[in-house]
Amino acid sequence: MSRRSTRLEDIAALAGVSISTASRALNDSPAVNSRTKQLIWKLAKEHDYPFRRYMPAGPIGATGTIALVVPRPQGREGQLDDPFFLELFAGISDAARDRGCDLLVSHFAPTSFEDLSAAMTTSRADGVIFLGQSSLHPAFNLLAQSGARFAVWGAQLPEQGYCSVGSDNLAGGRRATLHLARLGRKRIVFLGDTEAPEVQQRVRGYLDGLEQAGLANDPALLVPAHFTVESSEAAVDALLARGERFDGIVAASDLIALGAIRSLLHAGLAVPDDVSVIGYDDVPFARYSRPALTTINQDTARAGRLLVSKLLDTGAGSDMRSERLQTELIVRESCGG
């Protein structure tokens, strides 16, 4: 069926429901169950039925809609209140507003290809931005083959067939480690969620930095921690309890760095006199913490503009070119120089 010839009656017949049910589903009526809505939205998309006209008009008549979806990280609950994600949300939101688009934040947290496919085929948005890859790299490659219009905030990975926008994590991890080495730090911890694709690249940068500085790579100093203050504080508590010697920490995020500093201070250690700490992200609280946090800046405003531009100005997922953003070391008080 062509878009010109497809009628509401056709969509209803394909779905095996009445015309009134199809109409209610396209209007997102609570009288229609979710499974039926998803089927009808999927059929409407597949047959180019212009069902956006059934949607309630926005207050300013937006020219399009972009959906934001956050995959669940490695099977755990994703935290939408993560400070870096909030900064990235702001960058995407500003870019979408500049283009006259509404922004829809989905509650859906995909964990499989089927989930990603459902997010695309049942969404009314013109395109989807996924914030993070989690363990879904192969699934995103499959999704790109379907011609779906999406972009991902995340790492550039081997044999990648979809568009991702992200910072140069390898360079960021290396820069942070070399800075601590130049300050005379010899036993440098890497603290972070080493299952996450972006953090894995920061770890590689950390290891490269150790090698360039002529420092030993001690596996005991590669310490897993989730992206929360509580997790990183507990991880550093455990490190201290084991009697590990260290004088520097490269943290995979500013939240992780903050938790590390809390642990060090509770243990009676001074930051940066005893231990230098560098974070990653440069979220707003980093400059106001005590001590003010040295960190690696990621340009979320530019990231937002690129992600929105990829959706609106280029073709389907496999046709979009990935982009790496440069990182910058922001030196403050927590590293001592």
C-alpha positions as CSV (number, residue, x, y, z in Angstrom):
1,M,0.0,0.0,0.0
2,S,1.2,3.5,-0.7
3,R,0.9,6.4,1.7
4,R,-1.7,8.0,-0.6
5,S,-3.9,4.9,-0.7
6,T,-3.6,3.7,2.8
7,R,-6.7,4.4,4.8
8,L,-7.7,3.9,8.4
9,E,-9.9,1.0,7.3
10,D,-6.9,-0.7,5.8
11,I,-4.9,-0.4,9.0
12,A,-7.9,-1.8,11.0
13,A,-8.2,-4.7,8.6
14,L,-4.5,-5.6,8.8
15,A,-4.7,-5.6,12.6
16,G,-7.9,-7.5,12.7
17,V,-9.7,-4.9,14.7
18,S,-12.6,-2.5,14.2
19,I,-12.1,0.9,12.6
20,S,-13.0,2.6,15.9
21,T,-10.4,0.5,17.8
22,A,-7.8,1.4,15.3
23,S,-8.7,5.1,15.7
24,R,-8.5,4.9,19.5
25,A,-5.2,3.1,19.3
26,L,-3.7,5.8,17.1
27,N,-4.9,8.4,19.6
28,D,-3.2,6.4,22.4
29,S,-6.6,5.9,24.1
30,P,-6.4,4.0,27.5
31,A,-9.4,2.0,26.3
32,V,-7.1,0.0,24.0
33,N,-4.5,-2.4,25.5
34,S,-0.8,-1.8,24.9
35,R,-0.3,-4.9,22.7
36,T,-3.0,-3.8,20.3
37,K,-1.6,-0.2,20.2
38,Q,1.9,-1.4,19.4
39,L,0.6,-3.6,16.6
40,I,-1.5,-0.8,15.1
41,W,1.4,1.8,15.4
42,K,3.8,-0.7,13.8
43,L,1.4,-1.3,10.9
44,A,0.8,2.4,10.4
45,K,4.6,3.0,10.2
46,E,5.2,0.1,7.9
47,H,2.5,1.3,5.5
48,D,3.3,5.0,5.7
49,Y,0.0,5.8,7.2
50,P,0.1,9.5,8.3
51,F,-1.0,8.8,11.8
52,R,0.7,11.8,13.3
53,R,-2.4,13.8,12.4
54,Y,-4.2,11.9,15.1
55,M,-1.8,12.9,17.8
56,P,-2.7,15.8,20.1
57,A,-1.2,19.1,18.8
58,G,1.7,20.4,20.7
59,P,1.4,23.9,22.3
60,I,3.6,25.5,19.6
61,G,3.1,23.1,16.7
62,A,6.4,21.3,16.7
63,T,7.7,20.2,13.3
64,G,8.8,16.8,14.6
65,T,9.4,14.6,17.7
66,I,12.6,12.9,18.9
67,A,12.5,10.1,21.5
68,L,15.2,9.5,24.1
69,V,15.6,6.0,25.3
70,V,18.1,4.8,28.0
71,P,19.1,1.1,27.7
72,R,19.5,-0.7,31.0
73,P,23.2,-0.9,31.8
74,Q,24.4,-4.5,31.9
75,G,21.2,-5.8,33.4
76,R,21.0,-3.2,36.1
77,E,18.5,-0.3,36.5
78,G,19.5,2.8,34.6
79,Q,19.5,6.0,36.5
80,L,17.8,8.9,34.7
81,D,19.0,11.3,37.4
82,D,22.7,10.7,36.7
83,P,24.2,14.2,36.5
84,F,26.0,13.5,33.2
85,F,22.8,12.2,31.6
86,L,21.0,15.3,32.7
87,E,23.6,17.5,31.0
88,L,23.3,15.4,27.9
89,F,19.5,15.6,28.0
90,A,19.9,19.4,28.2
91,G,22.3,19.5,25.2
92,I,19.9,17.3,23.1
93,S,16.8,19.3,24.3
94,D,18.4,22.7,23.3
95,A,19.4,21.3,19.9
96,A,15.9,19.9,19.4
97,R,14.2,23.2,20.3
98,D,16.5,25.0,17.9
99,R,15.2,22.7,15.2
100,G,11.5,23.1,16.2
101,C,11.2,19.5,17.5
102,D,9.6,18.1,20.7
103,L,11.6,15.8,22.9
104,L,10.0,12.7,24.3
105,V,11.8,10.8,27.2
106,S,10.7,7.2,27.2
107,H,10.4,5.1,30.4
108,F,11.3,2.0,28.2
109,A,14.7,0.4,29.1
110,P,15.6,-2.0,26.3
111,T,17.7,-5.1,27.0
112,S,17.6,-7.0,23.7
113,F,17.2,-6.6,19.9
114,E,13.5,-7.3,20.2
115,D,13.2,-4.4,22.7
116,L,15.1,-2.0,20.4
117,S,13.0,-3.0,17.5
118,A,9.8,-2.4,19.5
119,A,11.1,1.0,20.6
120,M,11.5,1.9,16.9
121,T,8.4,0.4,15.4
122,T,5.9,1.4,18.1
123,S,7.2,4.9,18.7
124,R,5.4,7.9,17.2
125,A,8.7,9.8,17.1
126,D,10.5,10.7,13.8
127,G,13.7,9.2,15.2
128,V,15.2,7.8,18.4
129,I,18.4,8.7,20.4
130,F,19.6,5.9,22.6
131,L,21.7,7.1,25.5
132,G,24.3,4.4,26.0
133,Q,25.1,1.1,24.4
134,S,25.1,-1.2,27.5
135,S,25.6,-4.7,26.1
136,L,23.5,-4.0,23.0
137,H,26.2,-3.4,20.4
138,P,25.3,-6.5,18.2
139,A,21.6,-5.6,18.6
140,F,22.2,-2.1,17.4
141,N,24.1,-3.5,14.3
142,L,21.0,-5.6,13.5
143,L,18.7,-2.6,14.0
144,A,20.7,-0.5,11.6
145,Q,20.2,-3.1,8.9
146,S,16.4,-2.5,9.1
147,G,16.7,1.1,8.0
148,A,15.6,2.4,11.3
149,R,16.4,6.1,12.0
150,F,18.3,6.2,15.3
151,A,21.6,7.4,16.8
152,V,23.5,6.3,19.9
153,W,25.5,8.2,22.5
154,G,28.4,5.9,23.1
155,A,31.7,4.4,22.1
156,Q,33.0,3.6,18.6
157,L,33.3,-0.2,18.6
158,P,34.8,-2.8,16.2
159,E,32.6,-3.8,13.2
160,Q,30.1,-1.1,14.1
161,G,27.3,-0.7,11.5
162,Y,25.3,2.1,13.3
163,C,25.9,5.8,14.1
164,S,27.3,6.6,17.5
165,V,28.4,10.0,18.9
166,G,30.7,10.1,21.9
167,S,33.9,11.5,23.3
168,D,37.4,10.1,22.7
169,N,37.5,7.9,25.8
170,L,40.9,6.5,25.0
171,A,42.5,9.9,24.9
172,G,40.5,11.0,28.0
173,G,41.7,8.1,30.1
174,R,45.3,8.5,28.9
175,R,45.3,12.3,29.5
176,A,44.1,11.9,33.1
177,T,46.6,9.2,33.9
178,L,49.6,11.0,32.4
179,H,48.6,14.2,34.3
180,L,48.8,12.3,37.6
181,A,52.1,10.7,36.5
182,R,53.6,14.2,35.8
183,L,52.6,15.2,39.3
184,G,54.8,12.3,40.6
185,R,52.0,9.8,41.4
186,K,53.3,6.3,41.1
187,R,50.4,4.0,42.3
188,I,47.4,5.1,40.3
189,V,44.0,3.4,40.7
190,F,41.4,3.2,37.9
191,L,37.9,3.2,39.5
192,G,34.8,2.5,37.4
193,D,32.2,0.2,35.8
194,T,34.6,-1.8,33.6
195,E,31.8,-3.6,31.8
196,A,30.5,-0.4,30.2
197,P,31.9,0.0,26.6
198,E,32.9,3.7,27.1
199,V,34.6,2.8,30.4
200,Q,36.5,0.0,28.8
201,Q,38.0,2.5,26.4
202,R,38.9,4.8,29.3
203,V,40.6,1.8,31.0
204,R,42.7,1.3,27.8
205,G,43.7,4.9,27.9
206,Y,44.7,4.5,31.6
207,L,46.8,1.5,30.7
208,D,48.4,3.4,27.8
209,G,49.1,6.3,30.2
210,L,50.8,4.0,32.7
211,E,53.0,2.5,30.0
212,Q,54.0,5.9,28.5
213,A,54.9,7.1,32.0
214,G,56.9,4.0,32.8
215,L,54.7,3.0,35.7
216,A,53.8,-0.6,36.6
217,N,50.3,-2.0,35.8
218,D,49.1,-3.5,39.0
219,P,45.8,-5.4,38.4
220,A,44.9,-4.8,42.1
221,L,44.5,-1.1,41.2
222,L,41.9,-1.7,38.5
223,V,38.8,-1.4,40.8
224,P,35.2,-2.0,39.6
225,A,32.6,0.5,40.8
226,H,29.1,1.4,39.5
227,F,28.2,5.0,38.5
228,T,27.0,5.9,42.0
229,V,28.6,7.7,45.0
230,E,27.7,4.8,47.3
231,S,29.3,2.1,45.0
232,S,32.6,4.0,44.6
233,E,32.8,4.9,48.2
234,A,32.4,1.3,49.2
235,A,35.0,0.2,46.6
236,V,37.6,2.6,48.0
237,D,36.8,1.6,51.5
238,A,37.5,-2.0,50.5
239,L,40.7,-1.0,48.8
240,L,41.9,0.8,51.9
241,A,40.9,-2.1,54.1
242,R,43.0,-4.5,52.1
243,G,46.0,-2.3,52.7
244,E,46.6,-1.4,49.1
245,R,49.0,1.5,48.6
246,F,48.0,4.2,46.1
247,D,48.5,7.9,45.6
248,G,46.2,8.7,42.7
249,I,42.8,7.8,41.4
250,V,41.4,8.1,37.8
251,A,37.6,7.8,38.2
252,A,35.3,6.9,35.3
253,S,32.9,9.6,36.2
254,D,32.6,12.6,38.5
255,L,30.1,10.8,40.7
256,I,32.5,8.0,41.1
257,A,35.3,10.5,42.0
258,L,33.1,12.1,44.6
259,G,32.5,8.8,46.3
260,A,36.2,8.1,46.3
261,I,36.9,11.5,47.9
262,R,34.3,10.8,50.6
263,S,36.0,7.5,51.4
264,L,39.5,9.0,51.5
265,L,38.4,11.8,53.8
266,H,36.6,9.4,56.2
267,A,39.8,7.5,56.4
268,G,41.7,10.6,57.4
269,L,43.5,11.0,54.1
270,A,44.0,14.4,52.5
271,V,43.0,15.2,48.9
272,P,45.2,16.0,47.1
273,D,48.1,15.8,49.5
274,D,47.9,12.1,50.1
275,V,45.9,11.0,47.1
276,S,45.2,13.0,43.9
277,V,41.8,12.4,42.3
278,I,40.6,13.0,38.7
279,G,37.0,12.6,37.6
280,Y,35.3,12.3,34.2
281,D,32.4,14.3,32.7
282,D,32.8,17.8,34.2
283,V,29.2,18.0,35.5
284,P,28.3,21.3,37.2
285,F,28.9,20.1,40.8
286,A,32.5,19.3,40.0
287,R,33.6,22.9,40.2
288,Y,31.7,23.4,43.5
289,S,32.9,20.3,45.4
290,R,35.5,20.6,48.1
291,P,38.1,20.2,47.0
292,A,37.0,21.3,43.5
293,L,37.3,18.4,41.2
294,T,39.8,18.0,38.4
295,T,38.1,16.2,35.6
296,I,37.8,15.4,31.9
297,N,35.3,17.5,30.1
298,Q,32.9,16.1,27.6
299,D,31.2,18.7,25.4
300,T,27.5,17.8,25.9
301,A,26.2,20.9,24.0
302,R,28.0,19.8,20.9
303,A,27.1,16.2,21.5
304,G,23.4,17.2,21.6
305,R,23.7,19.2,18.3
306,L,25.4,16.3,16.6
307,L,22.9,13.6,17.7
308,V,19.9,15.7,16.6
309,S,21.6,16.6,13.3
310,K,22.3,13.0,12.6
311,L,18.5,12.2,13.0
312,L,17.2,15.1,11.0
313,D,19.8,15.7,8.3
314,T,21.0,12.3,7.3
315,G,19.6,9.0,6.1
316,A,18.8,5.8,8.0
317,G,21.0,4.4,10.8
318,S,23.6,2.6,8.6
319,D,24.1,5.7,6.5
320,M,25.0,8.0,9.4
321,R,28.7,8.7,10.1
322,S,29.9,8.3,13.7
323,E,31.6,11.2,15.4
324,R,34.2,11.4,18.2
325,L,34.4,14.5,20.3
326,Q,37.7,15.8,21.8
327,T,38.1,15.8,25.5
328,E,39.7,18.4,27.7
329,L,41.5,18.1,31.1
330,I,40.0,20.7,33.5
331,V,42.5,21.2,36.3
332,R,41.1,22.2,39.7
333,E,42.1,21.4,43.3
334,S,41.7,17.7,43.7
335,C,44.8,16.6,41.9
336,G,47.2,19.2,43.4
337,G,48.5,20.8,40.3
